[in-house]
Each structure stands twice: as structure tokens, then as C-alpha cells.
Amino acid sequence: MENLYKRFENHSVDLFSSHRIQFNALIIITEGNSTHDVDFKEYILSPGVLIPLVKGQVHFFKKELLVKGYIISFNEPFITEHISEKNLFHFLHLYHTSNLLIGEENIALLFPFIALLEQVQSSTNNNLKSDFVKTIFLSLLIQIKRLTIYQHEIFESRRFKDFIHFKLLVSQYYQESHNAKDYANRLAISYKYLNDICKEVTNKTAKAFIDSWLLLEIKRNISEKKYTTQEIGFKMGFPEPSNFIRFFKKHTGTTPNKFIKRYN
């Protein structure tokens, strides 16, 4: 993370202002205490805390207190091209969680994998380099999963895989459809089953999950300050501005314009 702070000092990246992350990353905290805001929620950073970040999320660090640790970044092709279906769910288990706690006493168990990643990445020997990086990274994910196994019992099932497929569909089509039955049809499962797996994994109905995803994307768009309220509403599948404002106010208790002022 020290290199990231240096990039901030050189003005190539602003860590302390809200912005969308343009890649996937895993933050591993080894020293210090601070806070990290991800998608409008504040998380405590301390030794042994891991923060998975997904491309498209909005985040920033607290400026006053700096922490030490590692950031491992990777792009979408790495996931789709190098992670098999079996190992993909190890990855998805990790990335379904906002933050993970492995404990300060377990941090050292990750160091051999991180050191090897750094060594291979800096090596000029490109022979089988991408395969080596893939193997080390997957080993790191599995080690993290071992250290947080108590958090993942619910994820060892076919039902979790079905939920992930639903979640991926929502990420693709939330602007086109806000109807849970449409997603059940796309997945060729019953609406009742879709509701059941959503409640099991998220404690929300399928419709509530879609609405929460939609609301988060609205807030992300607002934070970027690129679009008017009407443009955001239309982009999110609300042709009528009044319906968009009604939806936002129902779930937040305020209007988009007031949220913008409060967020700023």
C-alpha cells in the first residue's frame, strides 16, 4: 500500500476522494487502524482485515490515519480465462463478502503467497509466468478461505451457485428489468425457489435484492457527478422522473437532489 500512497502524492490517483474503482482488488491490512468507505458504508481497517473490492464500486480511504498492507489487483479477463468453475466459487465466496477478518495472528500465513506473487511479477522470466501467477493467486484465495471457513458454511451448496448466477444476471440486466420473475425465467427456475435462495444468502427477497442493487447503482451514479437526476433515472430504467424520485425516496427517505447535497 506504500506504493499506492506514493502514487497519491504524485497526483496519479486520489485515494481520499470518492471514486469508482476500475479493477478488482484484494486489500490485506497488516498494520495500523483507519476506516475505508465502500459503497457508502464505512468499514474499520485493522490488522487481519481483508477488503475485497469489485470493479465499479465507489470507495475512498480516510486521510487522517494511514495503514500498511498489500493491494492485489486483477482484471476481469484474469477471472474468466484463468479460473476454472470449481475454483471460481472459491473466488465468489470471498467476493460475496464486504470484508473478512482472518485475525492479526493469521496474517503471517499469507506472507509466503504474497512474497511469491511479488517475486514472480517482478521476474523478467516470462516462461509460464501467467500460469504461475494464477496458481499462486488461487492458493492465496484458498488459504484465506481456510482461515475464514466459519463465515462460509452457507456457501458450500448448489443453492449458493444458483444465487450467484442470479446476482450476475442482475448486474447485467438491472437497467432493463426490475421484475424478479423475469430473472427466474432467465434462470429457468421457479420464482419461489429464487426467493428462497435469496432469503437464505442475503436475508432479502429476490425483489428486495434487485431494488437494493438498483439503489446502490443510483447512488454510485450520483456520486460521480456526471449526470443529471433525470438522466440517471432514465439510465436506471425509469422513463418517468416522478417514478424514479418516488423509488429513491421510498428506499432512502430523501430525494436524489437532497442526497447529492448531503453526500457532497
C-alpha positions in Angstrom: 0.0 0.0 0.0 3.0 2.3 0.4 3.3 2.4 -3.4 -0.3 3.5 -3.6 0.3 6.4 -1.2 3.2 7.5 -3.3 1.0 7.5 -6.4 -1.4 9.7 -4.5 1.4 12.1 -3.6 2.3 12.2 -7.3 -1.3 13.0 -8.0 -1.8 10.0 -10.3 -4.6 8.6 -8.0 -6.8 10.2 -5.4 -7.3 7.8 -2.6 -9.1 10.1 -0.3 -11.9 11.3 -2.6 -14.8 9.2 -3.6 -14.3 7.5 -6.9 -15.2 4.3 -8.8 -12.6 1.6 -8.8 -11.6 0.5 -12.3 -10.4 -3.0 -11.4 -10.9 -5.9 -9.0 -8.7 -5.9 -5.9 -8.0 -7.5 -2.6 -6.7 -5.3 0.3 -4.9 -7.0 3.1 -4.2 -4.9 6.2 -1.1 -5.7 8.2 -0.5 -2.6 10.4 -2.4 0.5 11.6 -6.0 1.4 12.1 -8.3 3.5 9.9 -11.6 3.5 8.1 -12.5 2.7 4.5 -15.7 3.8 2.8 -17.1 1.3 0.2 -20.4 1.9 -1.5 -21.5 4.4 1.2 -20.7 2.1 4.1 -17.8 2.7 6.5 -15.6 -0.3 7.4 -13.0 -0.5 10.1 -9.4 -1.3 9.0 -7.1 -3.1 11.4 -4.5 -5.8 11.2 -6.1 -9.0 9.9 -8.9 -7.3 8.0 -9.3 -8.1 4.3 -11.4 -6.0 1.9 -12.4 -7.5 -1.4 -13.1 -4.7 -4.0 -15.1 -5.2 -7.2 -14.8 -3.1 -10.3 -17.4 -0.4 -10.3 -17.6 0.0 -6.6 -17.3 3.6 -5.1 -14.7 3.9 -2.4 -12.2 6.2 -0.6 -9.8 6.0 2.4 -9.8 8.2 5.5 -6.9 10.6 5.1 -6.0 11.2 8.7 -4.9 7.6 9.6 -2.8 5.6 7.2 -2.5 1.8 7.3 0.0 -0.6 5.9 -0.7 -3.7 3.9 -1.0 -5.1 0.4 -3.3 -4.5 -2.5 -3.5 -7.3 -5.1 -5.3 -6.1 -8.3 -6.6 -8.1 -11.2 -8.9 -7.6 -14.1 -12.0 -9.4 -15.4 -10.2 -11.5 -18.1 -8.0 -13.0 -15.4 -11.1 -14.4 -13.7 -12.8 -15.6 -16.9 -9.7 -17.0 -18.6 -7.7 -18.5 -15.7 -10.2 -19.6 -13.0 -12.0 -22.9 -13.5 -15.6 -23.3 -12.5 -14.6 -25.3 -9.4 -12.1 -22.6 -8.3 -14.4 -19.8 -9.4 -16.7 -20.5 -6.5 -13.8 -20.2 -4.1 -13.3 -16.8 -5.6 -17.0 -15.9 -5.5 -17.3 -17.0 -1.8 -14.7 -14.4 -1.0 -16.1 -11.7 -3.2 -19.7 -12.1 -1.9 -18.4 -10.7 1.5 -17.9 -7.0 2.1 -15.0 -7.6 4.4 -13.3 -10.6 6.1 -11.5 -11.0 9.4 -8.7 -13.6 9.5 -7.2 -12.2 12.7 -3.9 -10.5 13.3 -2.3 -13.8 14.4 -3.0 -15.3 10.9 -1.6 -12.6 8.7 1.8 -14.2 8.6 0.2 -17.3 7.0 -0.5 -15.2 3.8 3.0 -13.7 3.5 4.6 -16.6 1.6 2.0 -16.4 -1.1 2.3 -12.6 -1.3 6.1 -12.7 -1.4 6.0 -15.3 -4.2 3.5 -13.2 -6.2 5.7 -10.2 -5.9 8.8 -12.2 -6.9 7.1 -13.8 -10.0 5.5 -10.5 -11.1 8.9 -8.7 -11.0 10.7 -11.5 -12.8 11.9 -11.0 -16.3 11.4 -14.7 -17.0 8.1 -14.9 -18.8 8.1 -18.7 -19.3 4.8 -19.9 -17.9 4.6 -16.7 -15.9 0.8 -16.2 -16.2 0.2 -19.9 -15.2 2.4 -19.4 -12.1 0.7 -16.2 -11.1 -2.7 -18.0 -11.5 -1.6 -20.9 -9.3 -0.2 -18.7 -6.5 -3.3 -16.4 -6.5 -5.7 -19.3 -6.3 -3.6 -20.8 -3.5 -3.8 -17.5 -1.7 -7.6 -17.4 -2.0 -7.9 -21.0 -0.7 -5.7 -20.1 2.2 -7.9 -17.1 3.0 -11.0 -19.3 2.7 -9.5 -21.8 5.2 -8.8 -19.1 7.7 -12.4 -17.7 7.4 -14.2 -21.1 6.9 -16.7 -20.4 9.7 -18.1 -17.5 7.6 -18.8 -19.6 4.6 -20.8 -22.6 5.6 -23.9 -21.4 3.7 -21.8 -21.1 0.5 -21.0 -24.7 0.2 -24.1 -25.6 -1.8 -25.8 -25.7 -5.2 -28.2 -23.0 -3.9 -25.4 -20.6 -3.5 -24.2 -21.2 -7.0 -27.8 -20.5 -8.2 -27.8 -17.3 -6.2 -24.5 -16.2 -7.8 -26.0 -16.8 -11.3 -29.0 -14.6 -10.3 -26.6 -11.9 -9.0 -24.6 -11.9 -12.2 -27.9 -11.6 -14.2 -29.0 -8.7 -12.1 -25.6 -6.9 -12.7 -26.2 -7.3 -16.4 -29.9 -6.5 -16.7 -30.9 -4.3 -13.8 -31.4 -1.3 -16.1 -33.8 -3.3 -18.3 -35.9 -5.2 -15.7 -36.7 -4.6 -12.1 -39.0 -7.7 -12.0 -37.8 -10.8 -10.1 -40.0 -13.1 -12.2 -38.0 -12.1 -15.3 -34.8 -13.3 -13.7 -36.4 -16.5 -12.5 -37.5 -17.2 -16.2 -34.0 -16.4 -17.5 -32.6 -18.9 -14.9 -35.3 -21.5 -15.7 -36.1 -21.8 -12.0 -39.3 -21.1 -10.1 -40.0 -17.7 -8.6 -40.5 -19.3 -5.2 -37.1 -21.1 -5.4 -35.4 -17.8 -6.4 -37.0 -16.1 -3.4 -35.9 -18.9 -1.1 -32.2 -18.8 -2.1 -32.1 -15.0 -1.9 -33.5 -15.2 1.6 -31.0 -17.9 2.6 -28.0 -16.0 1.3 -28.9 -12.3 1.8 -32.0 -12.3 4.1 -33.8 -10.4 1.3 -36.5 -11.4 -1.2 -35.4 -11.5 -4.8 -37.3 -8.3 -5.4 -35.7 -6.6 -2.4 -32.2 -7.7 -3.7 -32.9 -6.2 -7.1 -34.1 -3.0 -5.5 -31.0 -2.8 -3.3 -28.7 -3.4 -6.3 -30.6 -0.7 -8.3 -30.4 1.8 -5.4 -26.7 1.2 -5.0 -26.1 1.9 -8.7 -28.2 5.0 -8.5 -26.0 6.3 -5.5 -22.9 5.4 -7.4 -24.0 7.4 -10.4 -25.0 10.3 -8.3 -21.5 10.3 -6.6 -19.8 10.5 -10.0 -21.5 13.9 -10.6 -21.6 13.2 -14.4 -25.3 13.0 -14.9 -28.5 15.0 -14.0 -31.1 13.3 -11.9 -33.3 12.8 -14.9 -30.5 11.2 -16.9 -29.7 8.8 -14.0 -33.4 7.9 -13.7 -33.7 7.1 -17.4 -30.4 5.2 -17.3 -31.7 3.1 -14.5 -34.9 2.1 -16.2 -37.3 4.9 -15.0 -38.6 6.8 -18.1 -40.8 8.9 -15.8 -38.8 11.2 -13.5 -41.6 11.1 -10.9 -41.4 7.3 -10.6 -37.6 7.5 -10.2 -37.9 10.1 -7.4 -40.6 8.0 -5.7 -38.5 4.9 -5.8 -35.4 6.7 -4.4 -37.4 8.4 -1.6 -39.1 5.2 -0.7 -35.8 3.4 0.0 -33.8 6.3 1.4 -36.3 8.7 2.9 -34.9 11.6 0.8 -34.8 12.8 -2.8 -31.9 12.4 -5.2 -31.1 16.1 -5.1 -31.0 16.2 -1.3 -28.8 13.1 -1.3 -26.4 14.8 -3.7 -26.1 17.8 -1.3 -25.7 15.6 1.7 -23.1 13.4 0.0 -21.1 16.4 -1.2 
